[in-house]
Amino acid sequence: MKIKSILLSLLLGLGAGKAAAQKITVSPIPQNIEWGAKAFDGTATYKFTGSEEADADAVAALTAFRAPQTGSADVEIIIGERGDAAVAAYESEIPAKAEGYYLKVEPGKVVIAGNDANGTFYGVQTFLQVAAQPEVMQVTVKDWPDMLERGVVEGFYGNNWSQTDRIRQFQFYGRNKMNVYIYGPKDDPYHRYRWRENYPTAEANKMKELVAEAHKNKVNFVWAVHPGIDIKWNKTDSLNVIKKLEFMYGLGVRAFAVFFDDITGEGTSGVKQAQLLNYITDEFVRKHEGVQPLILCPTDYNRAWAGDTYLNALRDNMHEEVRIMWTGNSVVDFINKSDLEWVNPRIGRKAYIWLNYPVTDYCGRHLLLQRFVGTRHQIPHAHPRRGFPRVLRAQR
C-alpha cells in the first residue's frame, strides 16, 4: 500500500509538472493573468472572426504565426477593438486604458479585444507567447501599460546599428510591448555635424523603410536633430531646423526631438533653446496634422550639472507641451521618486525619463551582464560629457 501511494504521488507530480510547464512567464508580466487547464494543442488550426475590422498590424502578426483556414478549423479567434462588432459581447471585459486589451483562451475559442489598435496588437503578442507552447493552456489576461511610453533611444557614440539591427529591434519592441524609438546616433553626420543637410537618396530610402517597419510594430519612430554643436541663434538656422524636419516628415516621420546634449559654447543657452523649440512648435508641429509634441534633450540633463538658472529658463520660456528629458542625479544613474520631485518643479512639467542605466559606450571593451534590478545603483567612471544608449520612460 505504501509503495502504491509513492507511485501514485510520483505519477501525479509528473502530470502536474507537465501542465505547469505550459504556464509561461508572459513578457512583460500582465496586470492580471489567470491560468486554467489545457485548452488545445499547439498544432491546432485557426479561423478568424473580425479580422476585416481589426487592426491590420495585429491581424498580420497573427497570420504570420498561423495562416487562417478557409473552411473548418480547431479554434476560432475573435479579434477586434472596442466598438467592433466582432468583440461587442466582450466590451465590458476590455480595460478602459490606453493600449489595454482582454485576452481569453479556452477550448475551441480565443478572444483578443483591444481598447484601441495598439491594445489589440499587444493582445496578439501575448497570445503568440502562449500559443507557441506544445500545449496551449486556458488563460484570461487583462493588461495595460503603467507607463505611457516605453522604449529605447539610439543615442550613443561609436558604430551605428545597421539597417537589419534596427528592424530586428523594432520587431523585439513590438513583441515586448515597447512603443517608442528615438533615432539619435551621435555618429550619424546628418543627425549632428551636418544637421542642416538632407540625407542622400539612398540613405533617405533606408530611413523611410525604418519608419514603416517601426510603425508596423506599433513603435513610434522619433527622429532627433542635434543642432547645438554649431547652431547660430538667428532666423536662418531656425528655418534650417524646420526645413530638415520637413524633409523627415516627407519620409513618414511624425515625431521629433531636438538634442542639445554634450555641447559647449553658444548653443547651451536655455533661453535660446526654449525660443527655438517654441518656434518649431508654432511653425511646424502645430501646422502639420498628426505631429506629436517635441522632445528636448537639454544640455544639463542631470542634477549633477544642472542649476536652477538653466532649468528655470526652460520652464519659464518654453511651451508646456514640449517634453524635457532627464537622466537623474548624474549621467549614469537609476531614478527614484525623490529625483523627480526635485526636477519636475524646476522644469514645470513631468520629466521625460531617459534612463541612462545601464550603459555601455563608456566601457566598450567590457560586457555588462549583471541582471537589471529596480534599485539605485552607481556605475563609476562614467565619462562626464558622453551620450549613452538609454531606456525611455514617460510618466503618466
C-alpha positions in Angstrom: 0.0 0.0 0.0 2.8 2.4 0.9 4.6 1.6 -2.4 1.4 2.2 -4.4 0.9 5.6 -2.7 4.5 6.6 -3.6 4.0 5.6 -7.2 0.7 7.5 -7.4 2.3 10.6 -5.9 5.1 10.4 -8.5 2.7 10.0 -11.3 0.6 12.9 -10.1 3.7 15.0 -9.7 4.8 14.3 -13.2 1.4 15.2 -14.6 1.3 18.4 -12.7 4.8 19.3 -13.9 3.8 18.8 -17.5 0.8 21.1 -17.1 2.9 23.7 -15.2 5.5 23.7 -17.9 3.0 25.3 -20.2 2.3 28.2 -17.9 4.9 30.6 -19.3 6.0 33.9 -18.0 4.5 36.4 -20.3 6.7 39.3 -21.2 6.1 41.9 -19.9 4.2 40.5 -16.9 0.5 41.4 -17.4 -1.6 43.3 -14.8 -3.9 40.3 -14.3 -3.5 36.8 -15.5 -5.4 33.6 -14.6 -4.4 30.2 -15.8 -6.5 27.1 -16.3 -6.1 23.6 -17.7 -5.1 22.7 -21.3 -7.2 24.4 -24.0 -5.8 22.8 -27.2 -2.7 21.5 -28.9 -0.1 23.9 -30.2 -0.6 22.4 -33.7 -4.3 23.5 -33.8 -5.7 25.2 -36.9 -7.4 28.6 -36.7 -10.1 30.6 -38.3 -10.5 34.4 -37.7 -13.6 36.3 -36.9 -13.4 40.1 -37.1 -10.2 40.4 -38.9 -11.7 42.7 -41.6 -12.3 45.4 -39.0 -9.5 44.7 -36.5 -6.1 46.5 -36.6 -4.2 45.4 -39.7 -0.9 45.1 -37.9 -2.4 42.8 -35.3 -4.0 40.6 -37.9 -0.8 40.5 -39.9 1.2 39.3 -36.8 -1.4 36.7 -36.1 -1.4 35.5 -39.7 2.4 35.3 -39.8 2.2 32.9 -36.9 -0.5 30.7 -38.4 -2.5 31.4 -41.5 -6.3 31.1 -41.0 -8.2 28.2 -42.5 -10.8 28.9 -45.2 -13.0 26.0 -44.0 -13.4 24.3 -40.7 -10.7 24.8 -38.0 -10.0 23.6 -34.5 -10.1 27.1 -32.9 -11.9 30.3 -33.7 -10.0 33.5 -33.0 -12.3 36.5 -32.4 -10.3 39.7 -32.8 -11.1 43.4 -32.8 -11.0 46.8 -31.0 -13.6 48.4 -28.7 -16.5 49.3 -31.0 -16.0 46.5 -33.5 -19.0 44.1 -33.9 -16.9 41.0 -33.5 -15.9 41.8 -29.9 -19.1 43.7 -28.9 -20.1 40.9 -26.4 -16.7 41.3 -24.6 -16.5 45.1 -24.3 -17.2 45.1 -20.6 -14.1 42.9 -20.1 -11.8 45.3 -22.0 -9.7 47.5 -19.7 -10.6 51.2 -20.3 -6.9 52.1 -20.5 -4.8 53.3 -23.4 -3.2 50.2 -25.1 -5.2 47.9 -22.9 -6.5 44.5 -24.0 -8.5 41.5 -23.0 -7.4 38.0 -23.9 -9.2 34.8 -23.2 -8.1 31.4 -24.4 -10.4 28.4 -23.9 -11.1 25.1 -25.7 -12.0 25.9 -29.3 -12.0 29.7 -28.9 -9.7 32.7 -28.4 -10.9 36.3 -27.8 -8.4 39.2 -28.4 -10.1 42.5 -27.8 -8.2 45.8 -27.6 -9.2 49.1 -26.1 -7.5 50.6 -29.2 -5.4 49.4 -32.1 -2.2 49.1 -30.0 -4.1 47.2 -27.4 -5.3 44.6 -30.0 -1.7 44.3 -31.3 -0.4 43.7 -27.7 -3.2 41.2 -27.1 -2.0 39.3 -30.1 1.6 39.4 -28.9 0.6 37.9 -25.6 -1.4 35.2 -27.3 1.5 34.3 -29.6 3.7 33.7 -26.5 1.0 31.4 -25.0 0.3 29.7 -28.4 3.9 28.9 -29.1 3.9 26.1 -26.5 3.3 22.4 -27.3 0.1 22.5 -25.3 -1.8 25.8 -25.2 -3.3 26.5 -21.8 -6.5 28.2 -20.9 -5.8 31.7 -19.7 -7.5 35.0 -19.1 -5.5 38.2 -19.3 -6.4 41.8 -18.7 -3.5 44.1 -19.3 -2.4 47.6 -19.9 0.9 49.6 -19.5 1.7 51.6 -16.4 3.9 53.9 -18.5 2.7 55.9 -21.4 5.9 55.5 -23.4 8.3 52.6 -23.2 11.3 52.2 -25.5 14.9 52.9 -26.4 16.9 55.8 -27.8 19.8 55.1 -30.1 21.9 58.0 -28.9 25.4 56.6 -28.3 28.8 57.2 -29.7 30.6 54.7 -31.9 29.4 52.3 -34.6 25.7 52.9 -35.5 23.3 50.0 -35.6 22.8 48.6 -39.1 19.5 48.6 -41.0 19.0 45.0 -40.1 19.8 45.7 -36.4 17.2 48.4 -36.2 14.5 46.4 -37.9 15.1 43.5 -35.6 15.0 45.9 -32.7 11.6 47.1 -33.8 10.3 43.5 -34.0 11.6 42.9 -30.5 10.0 46.0 -29.2 6.6 45.0 -30.7 6.8 41.5 -29.2 7.6 43.0 -25.8 5.1 45.9 -26.0 7.6 48.8 -26.2 6.2 51.7 -28.2 8.8 54.3 -28.9 12.3 54.5 -30.5 14.3 57.7 -30.8 16.8 57.9 -33.6 19.8 60.0 -32.5 23.1 58.2 -33.0 25.9 60.6 -32.4 28.0 59.4 -35.4 25.3 59.9 -38.0 26.5 63.1 -39.7 23.0 64.1 -40.9 21.8 64.0 -37.3 24.7 66.0 -35.8 27.7 67.5 -37.7 25.9 68.0 -41.0 22.4 68.5 -39.5 21.5 71.2 -42.0 21.8 68.8 -44.9 19.2 66.3 -46.0 20.0 62.6 -46.3 21.2 61.5 -49.7 18.6 59.5 -51.7 19.9 56.0 -50.7 20.1 56.9 -47.0 16.7 58.6 -47.2 15.1 55.5 -48.6 16.6 53.4 -45.8 15.2 55.9 -43.3 11.8 55.6 -44.9 11.9 51.8 -44.6 12.8 52.1 -40.9 9.9 54.4 -40.2 7.5 51.9 -41.9 8.9 48.9 -40.1 8.7 50.7 -36.7 5.0 51.6 -37.3 4.2 48.0 -38.3 5.3 47.0 -34.8 3.4 49.9 -33.1 6.7 51.7 -32.4 6.6 55.5 -32.6 9.7 56.5 -34.6 11.1 59.7 -33.2 13.8 61.4 -35.3 16.1 63.7 -33.5 18.2 66.6 -34.8 21.3 67.7 -32.9 22.0 71.3 -34.0 23.7 72.6 -30.8 27.2 71.9 -31.9 27.3 74.9 -34.3 23.9 76.5 -34.3 23.5 80.2 -34.8 20.7 81.9 -32.9 19.2 83.6 -36.0 16.2 83.2 -38.3 18.3 81.4 -40.9 19.2 78.5 -38.7 15.7 78.4 -37.2 14.5 77.9 -40.7 17.2 75.3 -41.3 15.9 73.2 -38.5 12.3 73.3 -39.8 13.5 72.5 -43.4 15.2 69.4 -42.0 12.1 68.4 -40.1 10.0 68.9 -43.2 12.3 66.6 -45.1 12.0 63.9 -42.5 8.2 64.5 -42.4 8.2 63.6 -46.1 9.8 60.2 -45.2 6.9 59.4 -42.9 8.3 60.7 -39.5 5.6 62.1 -37.3 7.5 62.6 -34.0 10.6 64.7 -33.5 13.2 65.5 -30.9 15.8 68.3 -30.6 19.1 67.4 -28.8 21.4 69.9 -27.1 23.4 67.4 -25.0 27.2 67.1 -24.9 27.9 70.6 -26.3 29.7 73.8 -25.1 29.6 77.4 -26.2 26.8 79.4 -27.8 24.3 76.5 -28.2 24.0 76.0 -24.4 21.7 78.9 -23.7 18.5 77.7 -22.0 16.5 80.8 -23.1 17.6 80.4 -26.8 16.8 76.7 -26.8 13.4 77.4 -25.4 12.8 80.1 -28.1 13.8 77.7 -30.8 11.6 74.9 -29.5 8.7 77.4 -29.4 9.4 78.5 -33.0 9.4 74.9 -34.2 6.2 74.1 -32.3 4.4 77.2 -33.7 5.7 77.0 -37.3 6.0 73.2 -37.8 4.4 71.0 -35.2 1.0 72.8 -35.0 0.8 73.2 -38.8 1.1 69.5 -39.6 -1.6 67.1 -38.7 -0.5 64.1 -36.7 2.8 65.5 -35.5 3.4 65.0 -31.8 4.8 67.4 -29.3 8.5 67.9 -29.4 11.0 66.2 -27.1 14.0 68.2 -25.9 17.3 66.7 -24.6 18.6 69.6 -22.6 22.3 70.5 -22.2 22.1 69.9 -18.5 20.2 66.7 -18.4 21.1 65.6 -14.9 21.2 67.1 -11.4 25.0 67.0 -11.1 25.3 69.5 -13.9 22.1 71.5 -13.8 21.4 74.6 -11.9 18.1 76.4 -11.3 19.1 79.2 -13.8 19.2 76.8 -16.8 16.3 74.7 -15.8 14.1 77.6 -14.9 14.9 79.2 -18.2 13.3 76.2 -19.9 10.4 76.2 -17.6 9.6 79.9 -17.9 10.2 80.4 -21.6 9.2 77.1 -23.4 5.8 75.9 -24.3 4.4 73.5 -21.7 3.7 70.8 -24.3 7.4 70.3 -25.0 8.8 67.3 -23.1 12.1 67.5 -21.4 14.5 64.6 -20.9 16.2 63.8 -17.6 18.7 61.1 -16.5 18.5 61.6 -12.8 21.1 62.8 -10.2 24.1 62.1 -12.5 25.0 61.0 -16.0 24.7 57.3 -15.2 22.2 56.6 -12.5 18.9 55.0 -11.6 16.0 57.3 -11.0 13.9 57.4 -7.8 10.7 59.2 -7.0 12.7 61.8 -5.0 14.7 62.6 -8.1 11.6 63.5 -10.0 10.2 65.5 -7.1 13.4 67.6 -7.4 13.4 68.2 -11.1 9.7 68.4 -12.1 9.0 71.8 -10.3 12.2 73.2 -11.9 11.1 72.4 -15.4 7.4 73.0 -14.9 6.3 69.6 -16.2 6.9 65.9 -15.6 10.3 64.9 -16.8 10.6 62.5 -19.8 12.8 59.9 -18.2 15.9 59.0 -20.3 17.1 56.1 -18.1 20.8 56.1 -18.5 21.4 52.8 -16.6 22.9 50.6 -17.6 25.0 52.0 -20.4 28.0 50.6 -22.3 29.7 53.1 -24.6 32.0 54.4 -21.8 33.3 50.9 -21.3 33.3 49.4 -24.8 35.8 46.7 -24.0 33.5 45.1 -21.4 30.2 43.3 -21.5 27.8 44.4 -18.8 26.0 41.2 -17.9 24.6 41.8 -14.4 20.9 41.5 -14.0 18.9 44.8 -14.2 17.0 45.4 -11.0 14.9 48.2 -9.8 17.1 49.7 -7.1 19.5 52.6 -7.1 23.0 51.7 -8.4 26.0 53.8 -9.2 28.3 53.0 -12.1 31.7 54.5 -11.6 34.0 56.1 -14.1 31.3 57.4 -16.5 32.8 60.0 -18.9 31.3 63.4 -17.9 30.3 64.5 -21.4 29.3 61.5 -23.4 26.0 60.3 -24.7 24.7 56.8 -24.0 22.1 54.3 -25.2 19.2 54.8 -22.8 15.9 53.4 -21.9 12.8 55.6 -22.1 10.0 56.0 -19.6 7.3 58.6 -19.9 5.3 59.3 -16.8 1.6 59.5 -16.8 
